[in-house]
Amino acid sequence: MEKETVSGKKNLIIALIITFVLVVALCVAIVFRLHARVPAKDERPYQQYVVKYAPALVESGKVAAKRTQTLQKPAGTVQKIFVQNGDEVKKDEVLLTTNNKEIASKITTAKQELLKTQRDLVVQKQTIANSKTKLAAMNKNESKDNLSLELARDQNTYQDTEADLQNQRDQLNQLYNQQEEELKAPFSGVISITNDDETGQAQYSLSSSEMEAQSSVSEYDYDKLHSGAEATVKALANGKKQTTTVKFLAKIPAKAMSKKNFSIYDFTVPVDHRFMVGQSVQIVIPQKQIKLPSQTILNEKGQTIVYLVIHGKAKRHAVKVEKQNGFYFLRSGLQPGQHIVANPDKRLKDGAKVN
C-alpha cells in the first residue's frame, strides 16, 4: 500500500515537470515570435516596385469606309444601268449612261449652222477663183490694183470662215458627247443606291473598299498618340483583332466639349477585311514610356539614382529621368520587368535586404 502511494507521487511530480517545461517552451516561442515581428528602431522595411510601361491608351471607335463620295449623274434621262446596290466596282467602270433630249435640239441647230458655213466657204472659194481668172486675163497696161485688193479681202474672209467652221465642228462634237454621257466610278469601291424622298430619283454613292477605324482622343491624352504609333483594333461583336498603325491624327480639334470644357481630336487607323463598315471597335495604343513614382528616386551629389533589387538585396544604380506631373519619366538606365526599391531613403546601402 505504501509502495503504491510513493509511486503515484512520483508520477504526479513527473507530469508536473513535463507540463512546466512545455509551458516555458511555449512562452519562449511566443516571445521570440513577437520579437521577430518588431523591427529594430534603426531598421525600415523596404518594399519593391516593378518597372513597367505606362498603361495603354484605350479608345472606342467605329469602322467606316476610308472614302465616300456622292456621285452626280450626267444631265438627261438614264438609258442603261450596269450596277446594282451593293456591287463592287473598279475605278473608271461605267455605272450608267444618260441621254439628254435638250442637247438633241442643240445638235440640230449646230448642224444647220455648220452646213451654212460650208456653203459660204464654197461661194467664197468660187469668188476667189473668179478673181484670180480675171487678174490672169487682164492686159499689162490695165490697172490690177483694185482687183488685187478685192482678191486679198476675199482670201482673208475665206480663212476666217474656215476657222469658224472648225469651231462649229468642235462644238458639235461636244454636244454629241453631252447627249450620250457615261457615269464612271472615280475609284474602286462598293455602290450604294438609295431613293431621294423629295424627287423620288435614285441617288448613287460610292464607298471605297479600303476601311479605317475612326476614333478621337482628348487633349489630355493627345501626347500619348502620334502618326505611325502601333495600335491593336478589336471588334467588340466577334473579338477579331488586327495590329496596325495610326494613319492620321488631327492637329485641329474636331469639336469642343463645352460641358466638360476640353477638346477632342480625331484619329484614324486602317483596318482590313476582318472588319466591316459600321462595326464598333476598341483601339488599344501601347505606351512605350516608363513612369517611376517620385518615392523611388533619390538625388545624391547631383546624380539621380534608384536601388535595384537583385536576389533580394539593394544595389545602387544611376538613371536618367525627366520630371512631369509628379512622375519621373525614364530616359535611360532601366528596363521593364526590373525590380527597384519602392521606398528608399538615405540610410539604404548596397547589400541591404529588401522584402
Secondary structure, 3 states (H helix, E strand, C coil): CHHHHHHHHHHHHHHHHHHHHHHHHHHHHHHHHHHHHCCCCCCCCCCEEECCECCCEEEEEEEEECCEEEECCCCCEEEEECCCCCCEECCCCEEEEEECHHHHHHHHHHHHHHHHHHHHHHHHHHHHHHHHHHHHHCCCCCCCHHHHHHHHHHHHHHHHHHHHHHHHHHHHHHHHHHHEEEEECCCCEEEEEEECCCCCCEEEEEEECCEEEEEEEECCCHHHCCCCCEEEEEECCCCCEEEEECCEECCCCCEEECCCCEEEEEEEEEECCCCCCCCEEEEEECCCCEEEEHHHCEEECCEEEEEEEECCEEEEEECEEEEECCEEEEEECCCCCCEEECCCCCCCCCCCECC
